[in-house]
Structures are given as C-alpha cells and as structure tokens.
Amino acid sequence: MAGGIRETGPSGDVTLRLNMHYFAEPGSFVAVVGFNENDASLETRMEDIGNGNWFMEVRVRIPVGKDSEMVPYKYVVCWPHKKRYEAIQTRRFMSLQGLKPGDVIVSKDSFRAPNHNVFVTTAFTEAIFGPRGMRKEDSMLGDKALANNWTKRSHGPAEDNDVIAVRFVLLVPRLIFGHTVHITGAGEVLGNYNPEKKIHMLNLGQHLYGAVVYFNRKDFPLEYKYCIYDQKDNLIFRERFDPRKLSLPRDERCRYLNVDEFFVYEREWKGAGVAIPVSALRTINTMGIGDFTSLKLLVDWARLTGLQLIQVLPVNDTGSDPSPYSTNSVFALNPIYVNVNEVAEHAFGVDSVPKDLQEEIEKTTNDLNSLNTIDYGRVLDSKINLLEKIHRVKGANLAKTSEFRSWFATAMEWLAPYACWKSILEEKKEWDHR
C-alpha cells in the first residue's frame, strides 16, 4: 500500500512526537505520565521550546495483540513541591491501530484542565442536564475503528505518497443526548462548509469524539470548525470564533497527525444555586436536625425557584464530632441524618409501628424540635437509641430481604472492616492509630 497509510504489521517501535501548548508558571514545567521505561506512573519532563510550547519524543512498541493498541497517557504540570494533573474525568490515549514499525505520529494536544472537564462530571451529565444529558454508559457502544484505526479509510483522497492521516479527538461537554458532533471546513475533503458534506465524529466514550480523515499534503494548512447537530440533522451550534488552523507537520517522515482539542462554546454555561448544610434543613417532621428526607423538599423548592445547583456540606459519618469535615469514612453516611420515623414505618409497615415506639419517636421529635439550637450529642444519642430498638425487633427479618442482601453485597468491601472498627471504638472509647 502506497503513501505510508499501511496495514498493521509485526511488533516494533513507533515514534511519538508530542506537542503541548501550555504557559507554565515560573519555576514549573510540563511533563508526561505513561512513557517512563521503568515505571509508567512516573512523569517524564518535556522540553520547553518557547512561547508556551513543550515537546517530547518517545518510542513506543507496537503490541502483537489488539488489546494494547490504545496507549494511555496524561500531562502534568510540576512544581518543586506540588503537581497539577489533567482532569481525571476523561482518559487520554494514543491509538497505534494500523501502524507499522518505523511510523511517526505527531500529536498536538491540549491540556485538559478541570474547568473544561467539570461539565462531564456526573453532577452535570446525570442531574443538572437532566435526562437529556449524555451519560457515560451510552458512549462506549459501537465500532470505534473509524476514529482510532489510522488505516481504515472513510474520508479523504485516493491513496498516494502524499497522504496524511489526521486523527481528530474532541472533548465535548454540555452535550444533549441524541446530538451529534461533526467537522466542517474549507477544502474538498472537509466539504467547503457544506452541511451536506460534514464529517461525522464517532463517540469514543467519556464525552470524547473522534474521526480519522485523510488529506493530501497540498491541502495544508487546514481550516475547520466543529459543529453540533440534533437528531433531525438540524444545526444546533457551530463554533463562532475564527476557523481553526492546522499546519503540515515539519517532519517529512510523519504520515500521521493526532489533534486533541476541546469544543469551544460561544457563551459560558451559568447556573444559580444554593449552598446549605443538611443539618439546617429542619422541619416539623425532622428530629432536632435536618435529615436526608429534607433534601426532597429542598429539591422541590429549588425547582420552583429556578435554581439548578444544590451544594451541601459532607454527610459522612463523623461519630460524636459535630464537624462535617471530621469524617471517619468516605462511604459510611452519618446516622444523625436518618429519619427514624421513616425507618420504623419501613421496618414495621406504615400503620403497624408499635404504639409505645411511635409515641417515643413523637415525644423525642417534639422535645428536640423545641430546642433553639441543634444539640448534636443529644440528637445523635436519641436516634441511635431508637434505631437500636427497631433493629432488635426487625433487624433479623430485614437482613433476609433481597434488597438488603443486594446492598450488602455491593458494600461488603468497606462495610465489614468499618463495622469492625466502629465496634472496637465503641468498646474502648478511643482508637490507637499505632
């Protein structure tokens, strides 16, 4: 096959020429994690070539099997006493599919800063953007070869010695479910901005979209924009700034150009919200302190008032310490926020809670609600006491339910050792960390 666009061959080395544009602060430098020969978790310092441009050349062995043809790596900014890694929500990888030993890839990457990745966190994709948000589970289906295999031709000129394969990889946050991402631009290959000739980008997962497109050397420099279309193929948004430019690689050996970018919206997303501790969500139905059921009321209120964000302080178990930041576990929730009355109704049935227990719950609720301030210790002890009474009667039966068994199976890894630790702490009243 002519022109360097070749089929996968035997194991051998491929040269990666990584380019990153990032204005590092004085005293810091940009490094790459994933290519250290002794430890892939260690960073390798890039060369500062001026004007915010960083460069590193590395050789990577092509695996014999297909399972390792995607090489993960990431960038990190290093100071003498700290490091700033790229956001973890999206995984960066270099495709080796379709390459032969001796091939050269030039990659022009963009640093995936947290401010670009915040919109691909589950808080936005599964909540704020609602059911229309593009969930991560929806993004890994289908054949991704046309976006990862350098030699699986779908768009571009006939094969000749001047063919350059360009792999476009784009991070697209704030994408609505059902919308699609495309490339349009000047020149015959990119359709001369004709909507009918736009190039569809495949969903690679984690809100990344990709396409491998083939150009003749004479097509460079490329001029292009990214755009979003809906399910009916109506244009929703096209990048509004001047077209992007892509120059021909200076290395004449290079037949493969990887371009990693992020979609630029015309306006920044803005949303209003409320920040409040759960403890402050007291109602006549809570027991001296706000609880988890109060969050439902807060959500209803936020929706009525047009708020899109709710931020609460940590709700993990802190033991007897009232500070929400003194958590004992990242998994266990604080029992002080449990609604005891709902637990009793779930355990016994709505109309079957024993009269003496129901009266004690009501009396405790009234007593604690009459206080002007939250008595953390008293509230916690009262709730634990009532929960233990419910457990002594109904705990064994609840433990046999499929609902509990399913939850226990998923939580067993942390729950068993945490329960052991809590029991020792309860017995000894202190913990020896040595």
N, C-alpha and C positions, 0 to 999 in steps of 0.2 A: 504494500500500500504506500503510495507516494505522500510526500509532504509532511512527514513526521506525525501524522494522525494515525497511530498504529494500534494494533490489537495487543491484548495482554500477552506478555511473554514470560519467561522464566524469572526466578528470583534474582534481584540485582539492585543497584543503587540508583536512586533518583535524586537530583539536586533541587532543593527548595531555596529560592531566593526571597526571603521575607522582607517586606517593606511596611513600616508602620509610621503614620504621621501623628505625632503627639508632642505637644510643647510641655516638656517636663520642667518642673521647678528646679532652681539651682540646688545642686547637691544630690539630685536624684537621677535615675536612669531607667530606661525601659529594658525589660528582659522577657524571655520566652520560657515557658514551662512546658516540658514534654519531649525535649530532644537531648537531654543530658544522657550521655552514654552509660554512666554509672547508676544514675537514679533519675528516672523520668519526672519525679516530683520536684526536682531542683531546677532553679531558673538558670538560664544562660544569658549573659549580658549581650545586648545588641550594640552595634557600632553607631555612634552619633555622627551623622554625616551633614548636620547643619540644617537650620531653618525648621526645626521640629521633625526632621526625618531620621528614622532609625532603620538600620539594615543588619541582616544576619543571613549567612548562607549555611545550609546544613544538608547533609546527605542522609537519605532515608532508604532503607532496604525494602524493596517490594516483596510482600509476603507471597508464598506459593498459593495459599488458600485465599478465599474471598472474604473470610470473616474479619480480617485485619486490614482491609484496603482503605479504611477510613481512619486517619491518624489524628487523634485528639491533641490539641494544644491550646494554650491561652497565654495572654500577655499580662505582665505585672509591672507596676511602677515601684521602684525600690529606693528607699531612703536608708541612711545608716542604721536606723532603729525601728523602721516600720516598712510595711509593704501594702500596696493597693492593687488588689487583683481585679480582673474584669468581673462583671456581674455574673452570678452562677446560674441564672435562670435559663440561659441559652448556651448550648455547647458548641464550641468552635472545632471544626475538623477539616483536615485536608484530604481530598479524595485522591487515591492512587489507582483507581479503576481505569483499566485500559492503557496503562503506561508500560514502557519498556525500560530496561536498564540504560542509563545514559541520558534519559529525558530530563529537561529542565523546566521547572514551574516557577514563574514569577508571581508572587502574591502581593496584592496591595490591600492591606487590612485596615479596618477602623477599630479603635479601642471601644469596646462595649462597656461604656460607663454605666453606673447604676441608674442615672437619670433617664437613660434610654431604655432601660430594662424594667423599670418599675411597673409599666403598663402590661407586662407579660406575667406578672405575679398573679397567683390565684385570686387575690383580693379584688383585682380588676377583671380578670377574664371570667371568673365564675360568680362574681357578685355585682360589682359596680356596672359592668357592661351587661349584666343580666343574662337571661337565657340565650341572648343573641351573641354572646361573647364566644370567640373561637377557643374552645377548650383544648388542652394539650392532648387528650386522648383521641381527639378527632384528627390529629395532624400527622399520625405515623402510618396511615393506611396507603396502599397503592405502591406501584413500581416507581422508584426514585432514580432509575438508571439514567434517564434523560437529563437529570440535574446533577449527576455525580460521575457518570462514565464519560471520560474525555473523548472517547472514540465512537460513541453511539450517536450518530449524526441525526439531527431533526431539523435544524435551521442553519442555512448558510450556503456558501458557494460550492461548486463542484470541487472535488479533491485535486489539489495541485501542490507544488512545493512551497507556495507562499501562504498556505492556510494557517491561521492562528485560531486555536480553540480558546474561547473566553468562558469561564465559569462564573456566572453572576450569583452571588449569595446575598440575600437582603433580609434584614431584620425588620419585621412589620408589626409594631404594637398597635393596639386600639383597632384591631380588625374585627369586623362583624361577621358572624357565622354566615357562610354562603357567599361571601365576597371573594373575589379572586384578584391575584396580583399579576401584572404584565409589564413588559418592557416595550417602549416605543421610542423612535428616534429618527435621525437623519440617515440617508443611505438606503440602498435597496434591501439589505438584509434586515434592517430594523423597520422597514415599511414606510419610510419617509413620513412618519407621524400619521399614517393612515390607520384609523381604528380597526379596519377590517384586516390589517396585516400585523397587528400587535403580537408579541411573543408571550405566550403563557408561561408563568413560572410555577414550578411544582412545589407543593407543600412538603418541606423536609422535616417538619416537626419543630416544636418549641418556638413557633412563630418565625421560623426561618423559611425563606422561599428561594428556589434556585432554578437555574437554566444554563445549559451549555450551548453556546452559539458560536458558529464558525464564520470567520471573516478572512478576506484577503488582506495582505499587508497594505495594499493601496487604499483600503477602507479607513485606515487610521489617519488622524485621530478620530475616535468615535464620538458622536454626540447623541445623548439619550436622556430619557426621563423614565421614572417608574410611575405606574398608574394603577388604580383600583377600580374594578367593575363589580356590579351586583349580579344576582343570579339570572337576570334578564339581559345581561350584557350591556347594561347602561353604565356610562362613565360616572363614577362617584367622585373621584378625586384624581387629579394629576399634579405632580409636584410643580409648584408655582414659580420657583426661582429659575435662574438661567440654567440651560441644559448642562448636564454633567459631561465632562470631557475625559476621555481615556486615550492615553498616548501609546504608541507602539513600544514594546519592550526594547531596550537598547541592546540587550544580549541577543545576538542573531541566532544563537542555539535554541532560544526559547520558542516553543510552539504552543505553550500552554500558559494562559494568563488567568489567575484567580483573583476576583474582585469581591471584597467583602465590605458591605455598606449597610446603612440603616435608612429607612424611609423617613423623609422629612416632610412633616405636615406644615400647612400654611400657618396654622394657629396652634398654640399650646393648649392642651386639654386643661380645663379648670373645673373645679368642683368645690362646693361648700359642704362643711360637715360639723360634727360636734365631738368634743373630747370630754369624757366623763368617766370616773371610776364606777364600777358596778355597785360598790358599796353605797353610793349616793342615790341609787335608784329605788328609794324606799317608797312603799305603797302601804295601804291598809292591809293588804294580803301578805306582805313580807314580814319577817320576824326580826325586827330591830335593825335590819340592814338590807340593802338591795340584794337581789339574788338573780340567778340565771333566767328565771321566768320573766323578770322585769325587762330583760333585753327585748322580748317580743313587743312590749309596749313602746319601748324606745324606737324600735324599727318602724312601727306603725306611725309614730309621731314624726320621725324623720321623713317618711314618705309623704305624709300630709303637708309638711312644710317645704318639700322640695330639696331636702338635704340628701347628699349622695355618699357621704362618708361618716362612719362611726368609729371612733377610736376609744378603746378602754384601756385601763391600766392592767398589768398582768393579773391573771386569775388563778395562778398555780398555787399549790399547797405551800403555805409558809409556817405551818404549825401554829404555835402560840404567838408568833411575831406578827403584829398587825401591818407591817410594811409590805406592800405588794411586791416589792423588789427583792425581798429576802426569801426567794423561792427555794424549796428543797428538791424540787423535781421539775423537769421541763414537760413531763407527761401528766402527772397527777394534778387534778384540779382541787381547789380549796373547798372543803366541805362546808365552810361558813356560807357559801353562796348557794347551797342546796335549798330548795323549797321543801321543807319537811312535810307539809300538808299534802303536796302532790305525790311525794314518795309513799305516804301512808295510803292514799287513795289508789295508787298503782299496786301496792302490795296486797291490800285487803279488798279493793273494789271501792268504787265511788261512794256507795251507800252502805258499805259494810265495815267501816272503820270502827273498832271497839269504842263504846261510849266514853269510857274513862280515858282512853288515849286521845280521842277527839277533844275532850274537854281540856286535857292538859295542854294540847297543842294550841287551842284557842286562848287559854289563860296565859301561856308563855308568850304568845304573839302579842296580846294586849299589853302585858307588862313591859315587854321590850320596846314596843312601839310608843309607849308613853314617855320614854326617855328622850331628852332633848338632843343628846349626842349618842353616838354609837359606842356601846360598851363591848369592845371586841371580845374580851375574855369571857364575859358572861354569855354573849350571843353564841360563841363557839361551843362552850361547855353545854349550853342548853340544847343546841342542835345535835351534838354528838350523843347526848343522853337520850334524846328522843329517837334518833336513828338506831341506837343500840337496842332500844326496846322493840322497835319494828323488826330488826334483824333477828332477835331471839325468837320471835314468833313465826316470821315468814322467810327468814334468810335461807333455810334449807330448801324450801319449795322454789324460791326464786332462782337458786343456784342450779336447779334442774331444767330450767326453761331453755329453749333453743336460743332465745335472744341473749341470755346471759352467757351461754356456752360459746356462742359466736364471738361476743365481745371479749370474753376471757381469752379465747384462742389468739386473737389479734393483739391483746395487751399483755400476754403472759411474759414476754421477754423482759419488760420493765416492771410489771406489776408484782411478780413473785419476789424479786430481790428488794423492791421498795417496801412491800408489806413486812418483810423480814426486818428490814432496817427500822421501820416505824415501831414494830413490836418491841425490839430491843431498846429503842429510845424511850418508849413508854415505861418499860420496866426499870431502866437505870436512871431515867430523868436527865440524862446527859449523853453525849456521844464523844468517844475517844477517837480522834481522827488519826492517831498514830498507827 
